[in-house]
Amino acid sequence: MKTLINMNTLKKISYSIIATIAFIISTNQVMAKGGEKDSTVISIDKRNQTLLNQSNNTKTLRENLQELFQKSGMSLDDDTWRGIRRVVNSDLNKDTLLIITQSDKSIKVVINTNTKNSNVNTNVNVNTNGEGTYNNDKQVKVGLGGVVVKDGKDEVRVGWNGVYVNDGGRETNITLRDSARINRKNSGFNSRSGFNIYLGLNSFTNASNIGGIYNSKDFELSPFGSRYFGFGWTRSGMISKGTKAALKISYGLEFSWYNFMLENNAFIVKNTDNIGFADYRDSKGNQVALSRNKLTVANINIPIMPYVAFKKGSTITYIAAGGYIGYRLDSYTKTKEEDSGKKEWNHSSFFLNNVRYGLAFELGLKDFPDLFVNYDMNNLFQDNRGPKIGGISFGIRL
């Protein structure tokens, strides 16, 4: 059965583990075998963070420790000092013995929690294999999987993914998370990051300028048949933030499909020097009516969108305005005979521009799909190979 343990107990055990881990990592080497030759013993008053029996000494604790280390032929380097200081500053409420070795020399550092009690209650000994014991039935094991501390029936395991605590039969699992990620997620501002799906309609821009060798009727589109679809991944970064709004910038990778559904029976073909239109005919040369006649253009795009994100709970969650650049992956026409239902696909470049770029706008709304508009700044077709028209898409973002 998994229950919550007393938070004070968990805090004390956790601090004990953290202090032990910090010391194991930071010190050069810690001994475990008994019967070693005599070594220097240093006693530290944990409460006052001074050496015991020290009087009229204006030196700091580190300076005093450095002198004693030097007298023993050892060096108090930064890592060793940080390890000692972490244990001194921890919430451990029992006297602790640290055995520090360098080469064939060692020093015992006793950290006293109560200067009236000279007995050491906790003796930390860890060998070079990463295993050791506490006296009074306490055990410590350190390995690649983490740290395990046992005190009788109580057990704490600290691993890369979290903490397991067994306190007198009551079990608790604690998942460790990246605090930086948590802060980003719970920053209080809305975001447009994540996996996105775009559903909408598309059309031609500058269609009124179609002329010359082209008939504008050939480019007439079915309003609801010309559909736009896209999906992609977006990430965001913070530029600056205030109390009610934040300025962010997002970027990502998207795939999109223009589907220009032509209303008339003539479908697009690629001639020698430009695009043209041809009536659909069957194998006998008879003109056949079409129920579907469209040009599809698939692109891969990179959007860059600065946006203003508002506090979570706002009716308008964000306002974004930026741009995108894309590259054509494929293009084809699809026709479907009205009577027989026969379908045909014709893949070709159709003299389409391989590069696509334009402006983008998005509006985020609370409890409603976000709105988007994409407006191509360059022409859909290459110069002098097709009419000077562009593409526009709009709809909702999920």
C-alpha positions as CSV (number, residue, x, y, z in Angstrom):
1,M,0.0,0.0,0.0
2,K,1.3,3.4,-1.0
3,T,0.7,6.2,1.5
4,L,2.2,9.6,2.3
5,I,4.8,9.6,5.0
6,N,5.3,12.4,7.5
7,M,6.9,15.3,5.7
8,N,9.3,16.0,8.5
9,T,10.5,12.4,8.4
10,L,10.9,12.6,4.6
11,K,12.7,15.9,4.9
12,K,15.2,14.5,7.4
13,I,15.9,11.4,5.4
14,S,16.2,13.3,2.2
15,Y,18.6,15.8,3.7
16,S,20.7,12.8,5.0
17,I,20.8,11.3,1.5
18,I,21.6,14.6,-0.2
19,A,24.4,15.3,2.2
20,T,25.8,11.8,1.8
21,I,25.6,12.0,-2.0
22,A,27.2,15.4,-2.1
23,F,30.0,14.3,0.1
24,I,30.7,11.1,-1.8
25,I,30.8,13.0,-5.1
26,S,32.9,15.9,-3.9
27,T,35.6,14.3,-1.7
28,N,38.6,12.7,-3.3
29,Q,38.2,9.2,-1.7
30,V,36.5,7.9,1.4
31,M,37.7,4.8,3.3
32,A,35.6,1.8,4.5
33,K,38.0,-0.7,5.9
34,G,38.6,-0.8,9.7
35,G,42.0,-1.2,11.3
36,E,43.6,1.6,9.3
37,K,46.6,3.3,10.9
38,D,45.9,6.3,13.2
39,S,44.8,9.5,11.5
40,T,44.3,13.1,12.5
41,V,40.9,13.8,14.1
42,I,39.2,17.2,13.6
43,S,36.1,18.1,15.5
44,I,33.7,20.8,14.1
45,D,30.9,22.5,16.0
46,K,28.0,22.2,13.5
47,R,26.0,24.9,15.3
48,N,28.6,27.5,15.3
49,Q,30.6,26.2,12.3
50,T,33.9,26.5,14.1
51,L,36.5,24.0,15.4
52,L,35.8,22.7,18.9
53,N,38.0,24.0,21.7
54,Q,39.0,26.9,19.5
55,S,39.5,30.2,21.3
56,N,40.7,33.6,20.3
57,N,41.0,32.6,16.7
58,T,39.9,35.0,14.0
59,K,40.5,32.6,11.1
60,T,37.6,31.1,9.2
61,L,36.7,27.4,9.4
62,R,38.2,26.7,6.0
63,E,41.5,28.4,7.0
64,N,41.7,26.4,10.2
65,L,40.9,23.2,8.3
66,Q,43.5,24.0,5.6
67,E,46.2,24.3,8.3
68,L,45.3,21.0,9.9
69,F,45.2,19.3,6.5
70,Q,48.7,20.7,5.7
71,K,50.1,19.5,9.0
72,S,48.9,16.0,8.1
73,G,50.5,16.2,4.7
74,M,47.2,16.6,2.9
75,S,45.5,19.3,0.8
76,L,42.0,20.8,1.4
77,D,41.0,21.3,-2.2
78,D,37.7,23.0,-3.3
79,D,35.8,19.7,-3.9
80,T,36.7,18.4,-0.4
81,W,35.8,21.7,1.2
82,R,32.4,21.8,-0.6
83,G,31.7,18.3,0.6
84,I,32.5,19.1,4.2
85,R,30.5,22.3,4.1
86,R,27.4,20.6,2.6
87,V,27.3,18.2,5.6
88,V,27.9,21.0,8.1
89,N,25.1,23.1,6.5
90,S,22.6,20.1,6.2
91,D,19.8,19.3,8.5
92,L,21.4,16.1,9.9
93,N,20.6,16.0,13.6
94,K,23.2,13.3,14.5
95,D,27.0,13.6,14.9
96,T,28.7,12.5,11.7
97,L,32.2,11.1,11.1
98,L,33.8,11.7,7.7
99,I,37.0,9.8,6.9
100,I,38.9,11.6,4.1
101,T,41.9,9.9,2.5
102,Q,44.5,11.1,0.1
103,S,47.1,8.6,-1.1
104,D,48.2,6.8,2.1
105,K,47.1,9.6,4.5
106,S,43.7,10.1,6.1
107,I,41.9,12.6,8.3
108,K,38.8,12.0,10.4
109,V,36.4,15.0,10.5
110,V,33.8,14.8,13.3
111,I,30.8,17.1,12.8
112,N,29.2,17.6,16.2
113,T,25.5,18.6,16.4
114,N,25.6,19.0,20.2
115,T,28.9,20.2,21.7
116,K,27.9,18.7,25.1
117,N,27.9,15.2,23.6
118,S,31.3,14.1,22.4
119,N,30.0,10.7,21.1
120,V,29.7,10.2,17.4
121,N,26.3,8.6,16.5
122,T,26.8,8.3,12.8
123,N,29.9,6.9,11.2
124,V,30.0,7.2,7.4
125,N,32.4,4.7,5.8
126,V,32.2,4.1,2.0
127,N,34.8,2.1,0.1
128,T,36.0,2.6,-3.4
129,N,33.5,0.1,-4.8
130,G,30.7,2.5,-3.8
131,E,29.3,0.4,-1.0
132,G,29.5,0.9,2.8
133,T,27.8,0.7,6.1
134,Y,26.4,2.8,8.8
135,N,26.8,1.6,12.4
136,N,23.6,0.9,14.3
137,D,22.3,-1.3,11.5
138,K,22.6,1.5,8.9
139,Q,23.7,0.7,5.4
140,V,24.6,2.8,2.4
141,K,25.1,1.5,-1.2
142,V,26.2,3.8,-4.0
143,G,26.1,2.6,-7.6
144,L,25.1,3.5,-11.1
145,G,21.5,3.0,-10.2
146,G,21.7,5.6,-7.5
147,V,22.0,5.6,-3.7
148,V,20.3,3.2,-1.2
149,V,20.2,3.9,2.5
150,K,18.7,1.5,5.0
151,D,18.1,2.2,8.7
152,G,16.6,-1.0,10.2
153,K,13.2,-1.4,8.4
154,D,13.4,2.2,6.9
155,E,14.8,2.5,3.4
156,V,15.4,5.3,1.0
157,R,16.4,4.8,-2.6
158,V,17.5,7.8,-4.7
159,G,17.8,7.1,-8.4
160,W,17.9,9.2,-11.6
161,N,14.1,9.1,-12.0
162,G,13.0,9.7,-8.4
163,V,13.0,8.7,-4.8
164,Y,11.5,5.7,-3.1
165,V,10.8,5.8,0.7
166,N,9.8,3.0,3.0
167,D,9.0,4.4,6.4
168,G,8.0,1.6,8.7
169,G,6.0,-0.2,6.1
170,R,4.5,3.0,4.5
171,E,5.7,3.4,1.0
172,T,6.0,6.6,-1.1
173,N,7.3,7.1,-4.6
174,I,8.5,10.6,-5.6
175,T,9.1,11.5,-9.2
176,L,12.0,13.9,-9.8
177,R,11.4,16.6,-12.5
178,D,13.5,19.2,-14.2
179,S,12.7,22.4,-12.3
180,A,13.6,24.5,-15.3
181,R,11.0,22.7,-17.4
182,I,8.4,23.0,-14.6
183,N,9.1,26.7,-14.4
184,R,8.7,27.1,-18.1
185,K,5.4,25.1,-18.2
186,N,4.0,26.9,-15.2
187,S,5.3,30.4,-16.0
188,G,1.7,31.6,-16.1
189,F,1.7,32.6,-19.8
190,N,0.1,30.9,-22.7
191,S,2.2,29.3,-25.4
192,R,1.8,28.1,-29.0
193,S,4.5,25.4,-28.5
194,G,3.8,21.7,-29.3
195,F,2.3,19.6,-32.0
196,N,-0.1,21.6,-34.2
197,I,-2.7,20.7,-36.9
198,Y,-4.0,23.2,-39.4
199,L,-7.4,22.8,-41.0
200,G,-8.8,25.4,-43.4
201,L,-9.4,26.6,-46.9
202,N,-7.1,28.0,-49.5
203,S,-7.5,30.2,-52.6
204,F,-5.7,32.2,-55.2
205,T,-4.5,35.8,-54.7
206,N,-4.5,38.4,-57.5
207,A,-6.9,36.3,-59.5
208,S,-8.4,39.4,-61.0
209,N,-5.1,40.0,-62.8
210,I,-5.4,36.8,-64.8
211,G,-5.4,37.6,-68.5
212,G,-3.5,37.2,-71.7
213,I,-3.3,33.6,-72.8
214,Y,-5.2,32.5,-69.8
215,N,-9.0,32.5,-69.1
216,S,-9.9,33.5,-65.6
217,K,-12.8,31.1,-65.6
218,D,-10.3,28.2,-65.8
219,F,-8.9,29.3,-62.4
220,E,-12.3,29.5,-60.6
221,L,-12.2,27.5,-57.4
222,S,-14.8,25.6,-55.4
223,P,-15.1,27.7,-52.2
224,F,-15.4,24.7,-49.8
225,G,-13.7,22.1,-51.9
226,S,-10.3,24.0,-51.9
227,R,-9.0,22.8,-48.5
228,Y,-5.8,23.4,-46.7
229,F,-4.2,20.9,-44.4
230,G,-1.0,21.0,-42.4
231,F,0.8,19.8,-39.3
232,G,4.0,20.4,-37.5
233,W,6.0,21.0,-34.3
234,T,6.7,24.3,-32.7
235,R,8.9,25.5,-29.9
236,S,9.0,28.8,-28.1
237,G,11.5,31.0,-26.4
238,M,11.0,33.9,-24.0
239,I,12.2,37.4,-25.1
240,S,10.8,39.5,-22.3
241,K,7.9,39.3,-19.8
242,G,5.8,41.6,-17.8
243,T,3.0,41.2,-15.2
244,K,0.2,40.6,-17.7
245,A,1.9,39.6,-21.0
246,A,5.1,38.2,-22.3
247,L,6.9,38.6,-25.7
248,K,8.0,35.2,-27.1
249,I,9.3,33.8,-30.3
250,S,8.4,30.5,-31.8
251,Y,9.9,28.4,-34.6
252,G,9.5,24.9,-35.9
253,L,8.9,22.6,-38.8
254,E,5.7,22.1,-40.7
255,F,4.2,20.1,-43.6
256,S,1.4,21.6,-45.6
257,W,-0.9,20.8,-48.6
258,Y,-2.6,23.3,-50.9
259,N,-5.6,21.7,-52.6
260,F,-6.9,24.0,-55.3
261,M,-10.3,22.5,-56.4
262,L,-11.2,23.8,-59.9
263,E,-14.8,24.2,-60.6
264,N,-14.6,23.7,-64.4
265,N,-14.0,20.6,-66.4
266,A,-10.7,21.7,-67.8
267,F,-7.7,20.4,-65.8
268,I,-4.1,21.8,-65.6
269,V,-1.4,20.4,-67.9
270,K,2.2,21.2,-68.4
271,N,3.1,22.3,-71.9
272,T,6.6,22.8,-73.3
273,D,7.0,26.4,-72.0
274,N,4.1,27.1,-69.7
275,I,1.0,25.6,-68.1
276,G,-2.3,25.2,-70.0
277,F,-5.7,23.6,-69.6
278,A,-7.3,20.7,-71.4
279,D,-10.7,19.2,-71.5
280,Y,-11.0,15.7,-69.9
281,R,-11.7,13.0,-72.5
282,D,-12.1,9.2,-72.2
283,S,-10.2,6.7,-74.2
284,K,-12.6,7.1,-77.1
285,G,-12.0,10.8,-77.3
286,N,-15.3,11.8,-75.8
287,Q,-15.5,14.7,-73.4
288,V,-16.4,13.4,-69.9
289,A,-17.7,15.5,-67.0
290,L,-15.5,15.5,-63.8
291,S,-16.7,15.4,-60.2
292,R,-13.3,16.2,-58.9
293,N,-10.6,18.3,-60.6
294,K,-7.8,19.7,-58.3
295,L,-4.2,20.8,-58.2
296,T,-2.3,19.7,-55.0
297,V,0.9,21.3,-53.9
298,A,2.8,19.8,-50.9
299,N,5.4,21.9,-49.0
300,I,7.8,21.7,-46.1
301,N,7.9,25.0,-44.2
302,I,9.9,26.7,-41.5
303,P,7.8,29.3,-39.6
304,I,9.2,32.0,-37.4
305,M,6.5,33.7,-35.3
306,P,7.1,36.4,-32.7
307,Y,4.0,36.6,-30.5
308,V,2.6,38.2,-27.4
309,A,1.4,35.7,-24.9
310,F,-1.2,36.7,-22.3
311,K,-1.8,35.3,-18.8
312,K,-3.4,31.9,-18.6
313,G,-7.2,32.4,-18.3
314,S,-7.3,35.4,-20.7
315,T,-9.9,35.4,-23.4
316,I,-7.2,36.1,-26.0
317,T,-4.4,33.7,-25.2
318,Y,-1.8,35.1,-27.7
319,I,-1.4,37.2,-30.9
320,A,1.3,36.1,-33.3
321,A,2.6,37.7,-36.5
322,G,5.6,36.5,-38.5
323,G,6.6,34.7,-41.6
324,Y,7.6,31.4,-43.1
325,I,9.7,30.0,-45.9
326,G,9.0,26.6,-47.6
327,Y,10.1,24.3,-50.3
328,R,7.9,22.3,-52.7
329,L,8.0,18.5,-52.1
330,D,5.5,17.4,-54.6
331,S,2.7,18.5,-56.9
332,Y,0.0,16.7,-58.8
333,T,-3.4,16.9,-60.4
334,K,-6.2,14.6,-59.5
335,T,-9.3,14.0,-61.6
336,K,-12.4,11.8,-61.0
337,E,-14.9,11.0,-63.6
338,E,-18.5,11.9,-62.6
339,D,-20.2,8.8,-64.0
340,S,-17.6,6.0,-63.7
341,G,-15.8,7.3,-60.6
342,K,-12.4,6.6,-62.4
343,K,-9.5,8.5,-60.8
344,E,-6.3,9.6,-62.3
345,W,-3.2,11.3,-60.8
346,N,-0.6,13.2,-62.8
347,H,2.6,14.2,-60.9
348,S,4.5,17.1,-62.4
349,S,6.2,20.3,-61.4
350,F,3.7,22.3,-63.5
351,F,6.3,25.1,-63.6
352,L,5.5,25.9,-59.9
353,N,8.0,27.8,-57.9
354,N,10.0,25.5,-55.6
355,V,10.4,28.1,-52.9
356,R,7.5,29.5,-51.0
357,Y,7.6,32.4,-48.6
358,G,5.1,34.7,-47.0
359,L,3.5,36.3,-44.0
360,A,1.6,34.5,-41.2
361,F,-0.9,35.7,-38.5
362,E,-2.4,33.7,-35.7
363,L,-4.9,34.5,-32.9
364,G,-5.2,32.3,-29.9
365,L,-8.6,32.1,-28.2
366,K,-9.6,30.6,-24.9
367,D,-11.8,27.4,-25.1
368,F,-11.8,27.7,-28.9
369,P,-9.4,26.6,-31.7
370,D,-6.8,29.2,-32.7
371,L,-7.2,31.1,-35.9
372,F,-4.5,31.4,-38.6
373,V,-3.9,33.1,-42.0
374,N,-1.0,32.4,-44.3
375,Y,-0.4,34.8,-47.2
376,D,2.2,33.9,-49.9
377,M,4.4,36.8,-51.0
378,N,5.8,35.2,-54.1
379,N,3.9,33.9,-57.1
380,L,2.7,30.3,-57.3
381,F,4.1,29.8,-60.8
382,Q,7.4,30.7,-62.3
383,D,7.7,33.9,-64.2
384,N,6.3,33.7,-67.7
385,R,5.3,30.1,-67.2
386,G,1.9,30.8,-65.5
387,P,-0.3,33.6,-64.3
388,K,0.9,35.9,-61.6
389,I,-1.2,34.5,-58.8
390,G,-0.3,33.5,-55.3
391,G,-1.7,31.3,-52.5
392,I,-3.6,32.2,-49.4
393,S,-4.8,29.8,-46.6
394,F,-6.9,30.4,-43.5
395,G,-8.7,28.4,-40.9
396,I,-8.2,26.9,-37.4
397,R,-5.2,25.6,-35.6
398,L,-5.7,22.7,-33.2
